[in-house]
Amino acid sequence: MYKITFSKKADKSLRRMPRNIALNIATKIKQLANDPHRMPNVKKLTNHPGYRLRVGDWRIVYTVNDNELLVHIINVKTRGEIYK
């Protein structure tokens, strides 16, 4: 089981979004702790290190450290905002 950590940006984004969406995203993040590489809707990023998880119109960008069993959530934003 991987440990989940959040950047300040990701934490701030989760706190400001509507509660029902935040709960849905939190559920998906908890599922990441089991196996961050084999989740549906996960792709490796090409221009940045890490992965992205799609949850509806929202994207979760994260990195995985397999040596320390750590998943670090970098940012959570809508599709149009995350890649800027």
Rosetta silent file (secondary structure, phi, psi, omega in degrees, C-alpha in Angstrom):
SEQUENCE: MYKITFSKKADKSLRRMPRNIALNIATKIKQLANDPHRMPNVKKLTNHPGYRLRVGDWRIVYTVNDNELLVHIINVKTRGEIYK
SCORE:     score description
SCORE:     0.000 S_00000001
   1 L     0.000  129.393 -178.944    0.000    0.000    0.000 S_00000001
   2 L   -86.157  149.800  174.398    1.380    3.368   -1.057 S_00000001
   3 E   -90.113  140.582 -179.035    1.347    6.472    1.121 S_00000001
   4 E  -104.533  130.420  173.193   -0.378    9.537   -0.388 S_00000001
   5 E  -126.157  154.912 -177.093    1.055   13.053    0.001 S_00000001
   6 E  -122.783  141.605  170.067   -0.285   16.331   -1.398 S_00000001
   7 L   -77.411  166.503  178.040    1.436   19.476   -2.631 S_00000001
   8 H   -62.266  -38.292  179.130    0.107   22.811   -1.368 S_00000001
   9 H   -62.120  -45.568 -178.855   -1.434   23.471   -4.806 S_00000001
  10 H   -65.785  -42.359  179.791   -3.305   20.161   -4.836 S_00000001
  11 H   -62.261  -43.521  179.914   -4.535   20.595   -1.274 S_00000001
  12 H   -64.588  -41.274  179.017   -5.778   24.120   -2.051 S_00000001
  13 H   -63.075  -43.262  179.962   -7.547   22.945   -5.223 S_00000001
  14 H   -64.430  -36.642 -179.271   -9.351   20.143   -3.386 S_00000001
  15 H   -71.649  -27.891 -175.514  -10.532   22.513   -0.670 S_00000001
  16 H   -91.370  -17.084 -177.053  -11.932   25.066   -3.154 S_00000001
  17 L   -80.231  163.114  177.726  -13.829   22.729   -5.496 S_00000001
  18 L   -56.595  143.380 -172.002  -17.462   21.678   -4.964 S_00000001
  19 H   -59.600  -41.264 -178.034  -17.801   19.114   -2.197 S_00000001
  20 H   -65.278  -36.831  177.393  -19.398   16.348   -4.284 S_00000001
  21 H   -70.301  -41.598  179.529  -16.574   16.503   -6.842 S_00000001
  22 H   -61.596  -38.799  178.323  -13.932   16.618   -4.092 S_00000001
  23 H   -66.811  -39.354  177.403  -15.393   13.470   -2.497 S_00000001
  24 H   -64.114  -43.179  178.909  -15.357   11.663   -5.848 S_00000001
  25 H   -66.816  -39.509  179.054  -11.734   12.674   -6.444 S_00000001
  26 H   -62.247  -37.393  177.152  -10.770   11.671   -2.877 S_00000001
  27 H   -62.390  -43.854  179.297  -12.212    8.202   -3.514 S_00000001
  28 H   -66.128  -37.495  178.808  -10.075    7.823   -6.649 S_00000001
  29 H   -65.763  -38.361  176.253   -6.973    9.034   -4.802 S_00000001
  30 H   -63.144  -35.715  177.523   -7.555    6.398   -2.104 S_00000001
  31 H   -68.451  -28.948  176.829   -7.726    3.773   -4.858 S_00000001
  32 H   -60.822  -31.393 -177.614   -4.352    5.020   -6.132 S_00000001
  33 L   -62.509  -28.030 -179.836   -2.797    3.887   -2.851 S_00000001
  34 L   -72.520  -50.326  178.143   -3.471    0.239   -3.760 S_00000001
  35 L  -158.292   95.757 -174.625   -1.722    0.249   -7.155 S_00000001
  36 L   -70.070  -12.646 -177.837   -0.969    3.603   -8.833 S_00000001
  37 L   -92.284  -22.722 -173.018    0.244    1.991  -12.071 S_00000001
  38 L  -114.574   31.683  176.563   -2.776   -0.179  -12.888 S_00000001
  39 L   -87.064  148.094  172.060   -5.709    2.172  -12.421 S_00000001
  40 L   -69.291  152.404  179.084   -8.123    2.795  -15.301 S_00000001
  41 L    67.235   27.254  176.248   -7.837    6.245  -16.920 S_00000001
  42 E  -109.517  133.113  175.022   -4.155    6.644  -15.978 S_00000001
  43 E  -133.101  147.064  174.079   -1.597    7.779  -18.541 S_00000001
  44 E   -76.993  135.507  179.416    2.078    8.572  -18.267 S_00000001
  45 L   -75.280  144.823 -177.879    2.760   12.220  -19.062 S_00000001
  46 L   -92.036  -39.517 -176.110    5.002   12.894  -22.063 S_00000001
  47 L   -96.896   -5.762 -178.145    6.326   16.400  -21.372 S_00000001
  48 L  -135.651  155.537  174.284    6.441   16.175  -17.576 S_00000001
  49 L   -72.782  145.813  175.104    7.499   13.513  -15.092 S_00000001
  50 L   110.259 -164.530 -174.226    4.659   11.551  -13.557 S_00000001
  51 E  -132.521  166.901  171.984    1.177   10.405  -14.447 S_00000001
  52 E  -131.237  141.974  176.744   -2.315   11.798  -14.797 S_00000001
  53 E  -115.441  127.872  179.622   -5.565   10.274  -13.621 S_00000001
  54 E   -94.180  127.780  175.187   -8.794   11.343  -15.323 S_00000001
  55 E  -129.488   91.849 -175.607  -11.882   11.717  -13.132 S_00000001
  56 L    64.141 -125.132  178.016  -14.646   13.099  -15.346 S_00000001
  57 L   -88.227    1.099 -176.848  -13.595   16.593  -16.435 S_00000001
  58 E  -102.274  151.591  178.627  -10.936   16.756  -13.710 S_00000001
  59 E  -125.970  139.184  175.860   -7.307   15.656  -13.892 S_00000001
  60 E  -115.460  117.828  178.500   -5.032   14.538  -11.055 S_00000001
  61 E  -101.713  128.956 -176.356   -1.312   14.851  -11.811 S_00000001
  62 E  -148.195  161.872  174.175    0.945   12.777   -9.581 S_00000001
  63 E  -117.879  157.348 -179.075    4.338   11.125   -9.292 S_00000001
  64 E  -125.007  129.412  173.474    5.147    7.675   -7.940 S_00000001
  65 E  -113.209  100.731 -176.491    8.205    6.727   -5.902 S_00000001
  66 L   -70.150  -27.627 -179.581    8.274    2.912   -5.861 S_00000001
  67 L   -66.450  -38.735 -178.359   11.306    2.734   -3.563 S_00000001
  68 L  -101.647    2.847 -175.677    9.517    4.563   -0.734 S_00000001
  69 L    51.392   58.165 -174.755    5.978    3.412   -1.715 S_00000001
  70 E  -129.606  132.202  171.708    4.922    7.046   -2.076 S_00000001
  71 E  -114.665  120.606 -178.714    2.374    8.734   -4.360 S_00000001
  72 E  -109.099  114.825  178.894    2.726   12.526   -4.424 S_00000001
  73 E   -79.822  117.578 -176.379   -0.295   14.425   -5.763 S_00000001
  74 E   -86.388  -47.372 -176.068    1.083   17.476   -7.591 S_00000001
  75 E  -157.508  152.730  176.153   -2.076   19.189   -8.803 S_00000001
  76 E  -134.579  113.634 -179.019   -5.839   18.714   -9.269 S_00000001
  77 E  -149.157  174.171  175.796   -7.552   20.889  -11.879 S_00000001
  78 E   -73.359  165.105 -176.490   -9.992   20.763  -14.758 S_00000001
  79 H   -56.206  -41.399 -177.347   -8.861   19.476  -18.118 S_00000001
  80 H   -71.872  -23.417 -175.588   -8.477   22.961  -19.605 S_00000001
  81 H   -98.387  -26.735 -168.365   -6.388   24.311  -16.735 S_00000001
  82 H   -68.194  -33.587 -172.872   -4.095   21.431  -15.748 S_00000001
  83 L   -92.612    5.071  179.980   -1.776   21.427  -18.774 S_00000001
  84 L   -81.415    0.000    0.000   -1.065   25.185  -18.831 S_00000001
